[in-house]
Amino acid sequence: MKALRLITSAAAAAAIVFTLTACGKSKNVVKSQNEAVEITLSWWGNDTRNEYTIEGVKKFQKLHPEINVDCNYSEWSGYESRSRVQMISDTEADVMQINYGWLKQYSPDGTGYYDIESLSDYIDLTNFEDKMLEYGRVNGKLNAIPIAMNVETVYVNKTVYDKYGLALPKTWDDLFAAAEKMSPDGVYPMTAGSKAMWLYAVSYAEQLSGKRILNEDGSLNFTADDFAAMIEFYKKLVDEKVAPQVEYYERKNIDDGTYAGTVAWVSDAKNYCGTAVENGSEMVVSDYTTDGSCAAGVGWYSKPATMYAISKNSEHPREAAILLDFLLNSPEMAELQGIEKGIPLSASARAYLESEGKLAGLQFDASQKMEVNNCLTPIDPIIENGSLIDAFTDASNKVMFDRASLDEASAQLVEDVNAVLNKQ
C-alpha cells in the first residue's frame, strides 16, 4: 500500500512570520485506503527559527510518511494571546512550544497539558536528567519538557574594558568604579532592558537582605524596605551613569561599544552580542554580579529557555509524541537547530552537536557557566509577570522625578506586587 507523502511548497518556507501559515500541506497527494494521521505543531520565533523548523518537519515526514504535520507559527507578539484562545476553545496544536510560565497559568493542577510520561514508549525521556524534567512536572504529571535552560547572564565587551584598563566587573562596586572612567565618553559599563533590570535589582536586594523575594508558597517575602533598596539601587545606576533608564535602553548601542556590557538571557547571547563580535569586539561572559561577600549566582534565577508540550485534547498523542521525540532528540533536528534555542538538554542532541564541533561560542560559554553554578535559584514564573516589572519601573520613576518619596513609592510597590500575587 502506498504511504501518503508530502510535497511542501517553497512558498511555505518564505511565509511572513506574522501570519499563521500551514506547512506540510500537500500539492500532490497520492490517495490511499488509509490516509496519514494529521497532527499540528505550533511555535514562535524569527525567520531563522521558522525556516529550520519547517525544514525539520520535512525531514520528519520523510522518516514518518504516515504522519502529516501542519505548522502554525508567528513571532512572539500575539502568540500567547492566540494560544490562550486556542486552549480555551480546545483547538490548540497537538505539539506546541510553550513558555515556562504557562504551566502555572494554564495548568495549575497538572491537567492543562497531556502527561508526557504516559507516552514514554514513543519519546525517549532517558535523554533528560530528572532534575530537568522536574521543571515540566505539575502535580506529578509531566506537562512539558524543557528544550534548554536559561538564566540572565552578564556579557561584557572586553575590548572596551581593556581600553579603559579595567578588569571585568565582578561586584556592584566594580560597575560604579567603571562608570567613573567611562561616563565622560558617553559609555555605559552595563545596561539592561526593563525585565532584565527588574531581575538585576531583585538579585541585588536578595544579596543585601539575605532573603528571597518570594516565600516557597509564592507569597511576598520582601518588605517595603527591600523594595526601597531596589529602587535606590536602580536610581543610583542611572544617576551615576552605570546604565541608562530602561526606557532609553537601545540594544543597537551594544554593537559599537557605547554599552560596554549588558544583561541578557543565555539564549539571547547571539542576538544581543553577535553584531559587536562581527564589528571586532571581544565579547565575553562575565561573572554573575555579587556584593563581594556571597557566592556568585546568589540572587540569580534560572528557568527553562522554552518548552514543548502536547495538547491534552490531542486525538493522536502517539504521533504527537513521535514528533516531539524527533524535535528534541534526533540528530536531524539537532543539526538544523544547533544552539539557536539554547544548549539542548537532550543528551543525544548534545552529543551530536559536540561530535560536529558545534558546542562553542558565547552562548555555549554562558550555558557552561550556568550549568556549573550551584547558587542559581529556579524561578517562580510569577517573578517575570509584566505587571510586576511595570510596577517597579513606575515606582522607580516616581522617585527619580520627585513625584513620590522613597517611602511612598516602596509602600505602593508592596501593594501592587501583592495585588498581582493574590490573583494567582
Kinemage of the C-alpha trace (Angstrom):
@kinemage 1
@onewidth
@group {chain A} dominant
@subgroup {mainchain}
@vectorlist {calphas} color= white
{ca met a 1} P 0.000 0.000 0.000
{ca lys a 2} L 1.363 3.371 -0.886
{ca ala a 3} L 2.201 5.667 2.002
{ca leu a 4} L 0.879 9.171 1.961
{ca arg a 5} L 3.693 11.559 1.177
{ca leu a 6} L 4.032 15.285 1.240
{ca ile a 7} L 5.464 17.836 -1.136
{ca thr a 8} L 5.854 21.118 0.724
{ca ser a 9} L 5.729 24.238 -1.417
{ca ala a 10} L 8.662 26.621 -1.371
{ca ala a 11} L 6.222 29.375 -0.556
{ca ala a 12} L 5.721 27.967 2.927
{ca ala a 13} L 9.378 28.456 3.769
{ca ala a 14} L 9.185 32.099 2.764
{ca ala a 15} L 5.940 32.810 4.605
{ca ile a 16} L 5.667 36.085 6.505
{ca val a 17} L 6.182 35.362 10.205
{ca phe a 18} L 3.275 37.484 11.369
{ca thr a 19} L 0.874 35.183 9.558
{ca leu a 20} L -0.067 31.788 10.873
{ca thr a 21} L 0.865 29.555 7.998
{ca ala a 22} L 0.401 25.843 7.461
{ca cys a 23} L 3.403 23.811 6.445
{ca gly a 24} L 3.045 20.231 5.437
{ca lys a 25} L 0.076 20.780 3.138
{ca ser a 26} L 0.258 18.674 0.001
{ca lys a 27} L 0.135 19.970 -3.507
{ca asn a 28} L 0.223 16.458 -4.887
{ca val a 29} L -1.216 13.769 -2.679
{ca val a 30} L -1.251 10.104 -3.540
{ca lys a 31} L -4.502 8.780 -2.150
{ca ser a 32} L -4.504 5.504 -0.303
{ca gln a 33} L -7.082 3.490 1.507
{ca asn a 34} L -5.623 4.647 4.832
{ca glu a 35} L -4.710 8.327 4.820
{ca ala a 36} L -1.916 9.659 7.005
{ca val a 37} L -2.691 10.810 10.520
{ca glu a 38} L -2.685 14.611 10.665
{ca ile a 39} L -1.272 16.495 13.653
{ca thr a 40} L -0.380 20.129 14.241
{ca leu a 41} L 2.756 21.864 15.523
{ca ser a 42} L 2.984 25.455 16.747
{ca trp a 43} L 5.910 27.648 17.793
{ca trp a 44} L 7.062 31.239 17.914
{ca gly a 45} L 10.280 32.689 16.548
{ca asn a 46} L 12.060 34.723 13.927
{ca asp a 47} L 12.656 33.900 10.261
{ca thr a 48} L 15.650 31.702 11.072
{ca arg a 49} L 13.697 29.562 13.535
{ca asn a 50} L 10.753 29.275 11.182
{ca glu a 51} L 12.948 28.142 8.305
{ca tyr a 52} L 14.863 25.442 10.158
{ca thr a 53} L 11.755 24.142 11.898
{ca ile a 54} L 9.919 23.838 8.597
{ca glu a 55} L 12.944 22.021 7.179
{ca gly a 56} L 12.899 19.735 10.204
{ca val a 57} L 9.234 18.907 9.606
{ca lys a 58} L 10.077 17.949 6.029
{ca lys a 59} L 12.761 15.564 7.269
{ca phe a 60} L 10.404 14.139 9.874
{ca gln a 61} L 7.742 13.399 7.278
{ca lys a 62} L 10.259 11.602 5.091
{ca leu a 63} L 11.029 9.379 8.061
{ca his a 64} L 7.335 9.063 9.002
{ca pro a 65} L 5.220 9.340 5.863
{ca glu a 66} L 2.284 8.007 7.879
{ca ile a 67} L 2.192 11.310 9.831
{ca asn a 68} L 1.242 14.609 8.206
{ca val a 69} L 2.237 17.757 10.138
{ca asp a 70} L 0.568 21.141 9.804
{ca cys a 71} L 2.587 24.035 11.214
{ca asn a 72} L 1.385 27.238 12.836
{ca tyr a 73} L 3.976 29.847 13.710
{ca ser a 74} L 4.416 33.541 14.340
{ca glu a 75} L 6.586 35.982 16.222
{ca trp a 76} L 6.130 36.105 19.997
{ca ser a 77} L 3.854 39.119 19.711
{ca gly a 78} L 0.377 37.668 19.581
{ca tyr a 79} L 1.485 34.059 20.027
{ca glu a 80} L 0.448 33.805 23.666
{ca ser a 81} L -2.907 35.551 23.201
{ca arg a 82} L -3.655 33.364 20.181
{ca ser a 83} L -2.619 30.229 22.038
{ca arg a 84} L -4.747 31.231 25.026
{ca val a 85} L -7.822 31.475 22.819
{ca gln a 86} L -6.993 28.128 21.238
{ca met a 87} L -6.551 26.421 24.588
{ca ile a 88} L -9.829 27.843 25.875
{ca ser a 89} L -11.606 26.606 22.747
{ca asp a 90} L -9.739 23.248 22.725
{ca thr a 91} L -8.247 23.960 19.292
{ca glu a 92} L -4.582 24.215 20.277
{ca ala a 93} L -1.848 22.421 18.352
{ca asp a 94} L -1.055 18.788 19.170
{ca val a 95} L 2.569 19.731 19.851
{ca met a 96} L 3.252 23.282 20.972
{ca gln a 97} L 6.152 25.375 22.111
{ca ile a 98} L 5.193 26.928 25.439
{ca asn a 99} L 6.670 29.409 27.861
{ca tyr a 100} L 7.656 28.137 31.312
{ca gly a 101} L 5.172 30.471 32.962
{ca trp a 102} L 2.280 28.861 31.101
{ca leu a 103} L 2.447 25.785 33.332
{ca lys a 104} L 1.377 27.758 36.371
{ca gln a 105} L -1.025 29.888 34.356
{ca tyr a 106} L -2.766 27.258 32.238
{ca ser a 107} L -2.151 24.020 34.137
{ca pro a 108} L -2.103 24.789 37.877
{ca asp a 109} L -3.317 21.279 38.754
{ca gly a 110} L -1.369 19.440 36.053
{ca thr a 111} L -4.343 18.725 33.793
{ca gly a 112} L -3.837 21.586 31.352
{ca tyr a 113} L -1.498 19.567 29.113
{ca tyr a 114} L -1.030 15.887 28.261
{ca asp a 115} L 1.003 13.790 30.689
{ca ile a 116} L 4.045 13.102 28.509
{ca glu a 117} L 5.322 10.456 30.905
{ca ser a 118} L 2.481 8.192 29.765
{ca leu a 119} L 3.952 8.386 26.239
{ca ser a 120} L 7.451 7.229 27.181
{ca asp a 121} L 7.196 4.310 24.735
{ca tyr a 122} L 7.393 6.871 21.925
{ca ile a 123} L 9.617 9.598 23.342
{ca asp a 124} L 12.967 8.802 24.931
{ca leu a 125} L 12.850 10.572 28.289
{ca thr a 126} L 16.113 8.943 29.394
{ca asn a 127} L 17.878 11.678 27.424
{ca phe a 128} L 16.925 14.136 30.159
{ca glu a 129} L 18.120 14.382 33.737
{ca asp a 130} L 15.226 14.035 36.132
{ca lys a 131} L 16.004 17.379 37.745
{ca met a 132} L 15.459 18.997 34.341
{ca leu a 133} L 12.166 17.165 33.791
{ca glu a 134} L 11.024 18.445 37.186
{ca tyr a 135} L 10.655 21.884 35.625
{ca gly a 136} L 7.872 20.433 33.485
{ca arg a 137} L 6.091 18.422 36.167
{ca val a 138} L 2.921 19.799 37.712
{ca asn a 139} L 1.146 17.825 40.412
{ca gly a 140} L 3.128 14.737 39.445
{ca lys a 141} L 2.305 14.998 35.730
{ca leu a 142} L 4.959 15.709 33.110
{ca asn a 143} L 3.203 18.558 31.298
{ca ala a 144} L 6.202 19.771 29.296
{ca ile a 145} L 9.853 19.094 28.503
{ca pro a 146} L 12.427 21.899 28.630
{ca ile a 147} L 14.451 22.295 25.456
{ca ala a 148} L 17.286 24.195 27.124
{ca met a 149} L 17.949 26.155 30.315
{ca asn a 150} L 18.249 29.888 30.739
{ca val a 151} L 19.488 32.468 33.201
{ca glu a 152} L 20.035 36.204 32.914
{ca thr a 153} L 23.755 36.476 32.181
{ca val a 154} L 26.277 39.298 32.199
{ca tyr a 155} L 28.004 39.884 28.861
{ca val a 156} L 30.925 42.296 28.728
{ca asn a 157} L 32.771 43.952 25.869
{ca lys a 158} L 36.291 43.104 26.984
{ca thr a 159} L 37.727 45.279 24.230
{ca val a 160} L 36.120 48.350 25.792
{ca tyr a 161} L 37.070 47.377 29.343
{ca asp a 162} L 40.673 46.797 28.199
{ca lys a 163} L 40.675 50.235 26.582
{ca tyr a 164} L 39.992 51.797 29.970
{ca gly a 165} L 42.426 49.499 31.780
{ca leu a 166} L 39.643 47.823 33.729
{ca ala a 167} L 39.225 44.218 34.800
{ca leu a 168} L 35.903 42.550 34.101
{ca pro a 169} L 33.332 43.558 36.732
{ca lys a 170} L 32.577 41.065 39.484
{ca thr a 171} L 30.853 43.203 42.105
{ca trp a 172} L 28.323 46.021 42.090
{ca asp a 173} L 31.079 48.381 43.224
{ca asp a 174} L 33.155 47.439 40.178
{ca leu a 175} L 30.387 48.803 37.945
{ca phe a 176} L 30.329 52.187 39.653
{ca ala a 177} L 34.126 52.406 39.518
{ca ala a 178} L 33.988 51.645 35.794
{ca ala a 179} L 31.375 54.363 35.251
{ca glu a 180} L 33.739 56.973 36.681
{ca lys a 181} L 36.161 56.251 33.830
{ca met a 182} L 33.702 55.514 31.020
{ca ser a 183} L 30.882 58.007 31.520
{ca pro a 184} L 32.886 61.109 30.416
{ca asp a 185} L 32.997 59.440 26.982
{ca gly a 186} L 29.286 58.585 26.996
{ca val a 187} L 29.980 54.888 27.553
{ca tyr a 188} L 27.873 52.827 29.982
{ca pro a 189} L 29.589 49.926 31.783
{ca met a 190} L 26.375 47.865 31.995
{ca thr a 191} L 22.850 48.039 30.609
{ca ala a 192} L 19.585 46.145 30.791
{ca gly a 193} L 16.071 46.252 29.404
{ca ser a 194} L 13.081 46.574 31.731
{ca lys a 195} L 12.707 42.870 32.627
{ca ala a 196} L 16.446 42.332 32.990
{ca met a 197} L 16.743 45.457 35.168
{ca trp a 198} L 13.933 44.220 37.416
{ca leu a 199} L 15.683 40.856 37.870
{ca tyr a 200} L 19.040 42.634 38.280
{ca ala a 201} L 17.592 44.739 41.093
{ca val a 202} L 15.958 41.679 42.666
{ca ser a 203} L 19.332 39.908 42.776
{ca tyr a 204} L 20.926 42.965 44.386
{ca ala a 205} L 18.211 43.204 47.049
{ca glu a 206} L 18.280 39.451 47.743
{ca gln a 207} L 22.023 39.611 48.346
{ca leu a 208} L 21.621 42.712 50.510
{ca ser a 209} L 18.818 41.276 52.638
{ca gly a 210} L 19.827 37.624 52.618
{ca lys a 211} L 16.307 36.535 51.711
{ca arg a 212} L 14.326 35.748 48.574
{ca ile a 213} L 11.649 37.970 47.128
{ca leu a 214} L 9.013 35.215 47.452
{ca asn a 215} L 8.328 32.575 50.065
{ca glu a 216} L 8.084 28.939 48.992
{ca asp a 217} L 4.292 29.211 48.863
{ca gly a 218} L 4.559 32.097 46.393
{ca ser a 219} L 3.650 34.836 48.861
{ca leu a 220} L 5.669 38.040 49.111
{ca asn a 221} L 8.718 37.842 51.363
{ca phe a 222} L 10.098 41.312 50.631
{ca thr a 223} L 9.123 44.291 52.736
{ca ala a 224} L 8.797 47.943 51.758
{ca asp a 225} L 12.422 48.403 52.900
{ca asp a 226} L 13.590 45.714 50.495
{ca phe a 227} L 11.755 47.361 47.614
{ca ala a 228} L 13.190 50.712 48.682
{ca ala a 229} L 16.665 49.174 48.332
{ca met a 230} L 15.796 48.015 44.804
{ca ile a 231} L 14.531 51.450 43.804
{ca glu a 232} L 17.561 53.208 45.305
{ca phe a 233} L 19.894 50.780 43.533
{ca tyr a 234} L 18.282 51.330 40.136
{ca lys a 235} L 18.266 55.113 40.681
{ca lys a 236} L 21.960 55.010 41.571
{ca leu a 237} L 22.741 53.030 38.414
{ca val a 238} L 21.063 55.750 36.377
{ca asp a 239} L 22.353 58.753 38.329
{ca glu a 240} L 25.976 57.581 38.251
{ca lys a 241} L 25.836 56.617 34.554
{ca val a 242} L 26.319 52.905 35.068
{ca ala a 243} L 23.234 52.232 32.969
{ca pro a 244} L 20.618 54.300 31.149
{ca gln a 245} L 16.977 54.304 32.196
{ca val a 246} L 15.257 51.268 30.799
{ca glu a 247} L 13.031 53.492 28.650
{ca tyr a 248} L 16.150 54.713 26.827
{ca tyr a 249} L 17.845 51.337 26.521
{ca glu a 250} L 18.730 50.639 22.874
{ca arg a 251} L 20.144 47.258 22.010
{ca lys a 252} L 21.990 48.623 18.961
{ca asn a 253} L 24.321 50.537 21.288
{ca ile a 254} L 25.898 47.214 22.241
{ca asp a 255} L 27.087 46.895 18.656
{ca asp a 256} L 29.565 49.799 18.746
{ca gly a 257} L 30.621 49.589 22.398
{ca thr a 258} L 28.553 52.528 23.655
{ca tyr a 259} L 27.209 49.916 26.045
{ca ala a 260} L 30.238 48.028 27.381
{ca gly a 261} L 28.082 45.336 28.909
{ca thr a 262} L 24.550 44.041 29.040
{ca val a 263} L 22.363 41.616 30.948
{ca ala a 264} L 20.505 39.124 28.753
{ca trp a 265} L 19.361 35.517 28.766
{ca val a 266} L 21.731 32.730 27.751
{ca ser a 267} L 19.520 32.050 24.741
{ca asp a 268} L 19.852 35.684 23.627
{ca ala a 269} L 23.659 35.826 23.610
{ca lys a 270} L 23.969 35.913 19.837
{ca asn a 271} L 21.027 38.274 19.350
{ca tyr a 272} L 22.458 40.812 21.763
{ca cys a 273} L 26.202 40.444 21.223
{ca gly a 274} L 26.656 38.935 17.764
{ca thr a 275} L 26.988 42.231 15.876
{ca ala a 276} L 29.567 43.574 18.345
{ca val a 277} L 31.664 40.463 17.689
{ca glu a 278} L 31.277 40.974 13.944
{ca asn a 279} L 32.443 44.557 14.452
{ca gly a 280} L 35.673 43.317 16.031
{ca ser a 281} L 34.904 43.456 19.755
{ca glu a 282} L 35.757 40.608 22.095
{ca met a 283} L 32.545 39.816 23.942
{ca val a 284} L 32.900 37.561 26.972
{ca val a 285} L 30.693 36.044 29.648
{ca ser a 286} L 31.372 37.776 32.945
{ca asp a 287} L 30.571 36.652 36.474
{ca tyr a 288} L 27.095 36.913 37.965
{ca thr a 289} L 27.413 40.195 39.833
{ca thr a 290} L 27.596 39.924 43.634
{ca asp a 291} L 28.110 42.161 46.641
{ca gly a 292} L 31.519 40.587 47.121
{ca ser a 293} L 30.580 38.631 50.241
{ca cys a 294} L 28.419 35.900 48.736
{ca ala a 295} L 28.974 33.249 46.116
{ca ala a 296} L 28.463 34.290 42.510
{ca gly a 297} L 24.988 33.242 41.478
{ca val a 298} L 23.150 34.060 44.710
{ca gly a 299} L 20.052 36.036 43.811
{ca trp a 300} L 20.114 34.981 40.154
{ca tyr a 301} L 17.293 32.860 38.753
{ca ser a 302} L 17.341 30.013 36.244
{ca lys a 303} L 14.481 28.629 34.171
{ca pro a 304} L 13.778 26.612 31.026
{ca ala a 305} L 14.535 28.718 27.960
{ca thr a 306} L 11.455 27.284 26.288
{ca met a 307} L 9.483 24.034 26.440
{ca tyr a 308} L 7.428 21.633 24.354
{ca ala a 309} L 4.048 20.323 25.481
{ca ile a 310} L 1.391 18.053 23.979
{ca ser a 311} L -2.244 19.132 23.934
{ca lys a 312} L -4.485 17.412 26.468
{ca asn a 313} L -7.067 17.343 23.663
{ca ser a 314} L -4.842 15.618 21.120
{ca glu a 315} L -6.646 12.876 19.226
{ca his a 316} L -3.278 11.444 18.193
{ca pro a 317} L -0.987 11.569 21.245
{ca arg a 318} L 1.157 8.692 19.956
{ca glu a 319} L 2.004 10.537 16.748
{ca ala a 320} L 2.462 13.775 18.686
{ca ala a 321} L 4.989 12.029 20.944
{ca ile a 322} L 6.858 10.633 17.932
{ca leu a 323} L 7.129 14.174 16.535
{ca leu a 324} L 8.211 15.530 19.916
{ca asp a 325} L 10.922 12.879 20.184
{ca phe a 326} L 12.211 13.936 16.764
{ca leu a 327} L 12.226 17.628 17.697
{ca leu a 328} L 14.130 17.026 20.925
{ca asn a 329} L 16.363 14.010 20.382
{ca ser a 330} L 17.061 13.413 16.700
{ca pro a 331} L 20.395 14.217 15.031
{ca glu a 332} L 18.450 15.635 12.080
{ca met a 333} L 16.812 18.297 14.222
{ca ala a 334} L 19.968 18.891 16.250
{ca glu a 335} L 21.815 19.607 13.006
{ca leu a 336} L 19.218 22.160 11.920
{ca gln a 337} L 18.527 23.820 15.263
{ca gly a 338} L 22.048 23.882 16.620
{ca ile a 339} L 22.036 26.051 19.743
{ca glu a 340} L 19.512 28.606 18.478
{ca lys a 341} L 17.116 27.742 21.319
{ca gly a 342} L 19.939 27.292 23.801
{ca ile a 343} L 22.278 24.412 24.522
{ca pro a 344} L 19.991 21.369 24.265
{ca leu a 345} L 19.278 19.375 27.400
{ca ser a 346} L 18.749 16.202 25.389
{ca ala a 347} L 21.834 14.022 25.820
{ca ser a 348} L 21.575 12.640 22.292
{ca ala a 349} L 21.144 16.083 20.698
{ca arg a 350} L 24.050 17.480 22.688
{ca ala a 351} L 26.262 14.502 21.848
{ca tyr a 352} L 25.588 15.032 18.158
{ca leu a 353} L 26.407 18.757 18.343
{ca glu a 354} L 29.583 18.004 20.264
{ca ser a 355} L 30.666 15.447 17.675
{ca glu a 356} L 30.155 18.074 14.980
{ca gly a 357} L 32.111 20.731 16.882
{ca lys a 358} L 29.064 22.963 17.279
{ca leu a 359} L 29.175 23.393 21.045
{ca ala a 360} L 31.242 26.549 21.071
{ca gly a 361} L 30.857 30.304 21.183
{ca leu a 362} L 29.470 32.925 23.566
{ca gln a 363} L 26.143 31.196 24.119
{ca phe a 364} L 27.850 27.918 24.940
{ca asp a 365} L 30.189 29.716 27.355
{ca ala a 366} L 27.170 31.288 29.080
{ca ser a 367} L 25.458 27.917 29.263
{ca gln a 368} L 28.544 26.292 30.764
{ca lys a 369} L 28.769 28.987 33.438
{ca met a 370} L 25.117 28.388 34.257
{ca glu a 371} L 25.464 24.608 34.447
{ca val a 372} L 28.389 24.575 36.888
{ca asn a 373} L 26.902 27.190 39.228
{ca asn a 374} L 25.151 25.700 42.250
{ca cys a 375} L 23.873 29.019 43.618
{ca leu a 376} L 21.269 29.734 40.950
{ca thr a 377} L 17.645 29.563 42.095
{ca pro a 378} L 14.815 28.069 39.978
{ca ile a 379} L 12.500 30.935 39.173
{ca asp a 380} L 8.856 31.128 40.144
{ca pro a 381} L 7.231 32.184 36.840
{ca ile a 382} L 5.254 34.924 38.586
{ca ile a 383} L 8.501 36.863 39.110
{ca glu a 384} L 8.518 37.531 35.365
{ca asn a 385} L 4.950 38.827 35.336
{ca gly a 386} L 4.854 42.013 33.278
{ca ser a 387} L 2.690 43.782 35.848
{ca leu a 388} L 5.426 43.397 38.476
{ca ile a 389} L 8.033 44.791 36.103
{ca asp a 390} L 5.811 47.746 35.205
{ca ala a 391} L 5.050 48.430 38.873
{ca phe a 392} L 8.761 48.508 39.736
{ca thr a 393} L 9.600 50.783 36.822
{ca asp a 394} L 6.721 53.113 37.685
{ca ala a 395} L 7.694 53.289 41.368
{ca ser a 396} L 11.313 53.994 40.454
{ca asn a 397} L 10.359 56.744 38.013
{ca lys a 398} L 8.192 58.437 40.649
{ca val a 399} L 11.192 58.618 42.950
{ca met a 400} L 13.618 59.677 40.219
{ca phe a 401} L 11.337 62.510 39.077
{ca asp a 402} L 10.270 63.593 42.584
{ca arg a 403} L 6.651 62.566 42.160
{ca ala a 404} L 6.762 60.423 45.292
{ca ser a 405} L 9.061 59.872 48.239
{ca leu a 406} L 11.019 56.653 48.523
{ca asp a 407} L 8.793 55.527 51.394
{ca glu a 408} L 5.610 56.266 49.430
{ca ala a 409} L 6.832 54.531 46.282
{ca ser a 410} L 8.078 51.407 48.071
{ca ala a 411} L 4.872 51.106 50.096
{ca gln a 412} L 2.831 51.366 46.905
{ca leu a 413} L 5.057 48.761 45.269
{ca val a 414} L 4.271 46.313 48.075
{ca glu a 415} L 0.561 46.835 47.418
{ca asp a 416} L 0.962 46.456 43.654
{ca val a 417} L 3.032 43.278 43.936
{ca asn a 418} L 0.615 41.719 46.426
{ca ala a 419} L -2.284 42.553 44.115
{ca val a 420} L -0.618 40.592 41.313
{ca leu a 421} L 0.324 37.673 43.571
{ca asn a 422} L -3.174 37.446 45.036
{ca lys a 423} L -4.646 36.975 41.567
{ca gln a 424} L -2.684 33.765 41.068
